């Protein structure tokens, strides 16, 4: 019989991201337990590793997952494959109360960034983890937005080329679009743009992110620094390698010296710039793959919080 406080989960995708998430779950203190890993390549390293660790596996995609003997125990499924690869099969199947956490750059929402809006999605049957760049930058935009109206936010992610596989490269436009949408919907900016740079440096360097926020009018610089610092601390509870590279930078633009923006004209207010670096936990993926580690770390944190909330709501012992 399933433990009252255990949340069996399954992972769709047996590639690097799926393996990293699997190891994070297996090494955690609960309440998540890994019930199954799903793939399409029977010879994949992920399925072989899962099998050695006593996890049920199938190389028959979603149909194989539904056919597993203990599928009825599964409470949550993580989708780690590229946008659309297996999602149509999953959404068309009768999955009942099972929740989905989507780690692909899919436009399907709602977007979830644990440090910002997780409490809004405790009961959601489907949550989207945006992108690795979004998980790194949206918390900073949200922190700045606590002090004023962010009329525009631009986020630039410099990702090691070695940490970006062919599927992600094919989805790069969707990745940028999803990130920009998340910056608006979760970060709170009125307009947003996302750029991703594949850094070819050898050896690979850590993921770097630059966040620009245009805040209307004058701002309380000390408050913004404090809010950003608090937000960084929140993100570090599940992604310890996330950090500011240096202090927040401020630049003021008055009516006598406005900033000209081609799309909207003159801007008066304050440009807030944050420089970030993300190093991964190296559970399976290399430490320089911070873009991927942000996703797996955030997904595990969200799932654990959702499971804990469901347990508390049901009045079960922890």
Secondary structure, DSSP 4 states (H G I P E B T S, - for coil): ---TT-EEEEEE--SHHHHHHHHHHHTS-SSEEEEEEE-S-TT-HHHHHHHHTT-EEESSHHHHHHHSTTGGG--EEEE-SSTTTTHHHHHHS--TT-EEEE-S--S-S-B--HHHHGGGGTT-SEEE---HHHHHHHHHHHHHHTSS-EEEEEEEEEEEGGG--HHHHHTHHHHHHHHHHHHHHTT--SSEEEEEEEE--SSPPPEEEEEEEEEES---HHHHHHHHHHHHHHHHTT-TTEEESS--EEEEE-TTSPEEETTTEEE-EEEEEEEEEE----SSS-TT-HHHHHHHHHHHHHHHHHHHHHHHHTT---
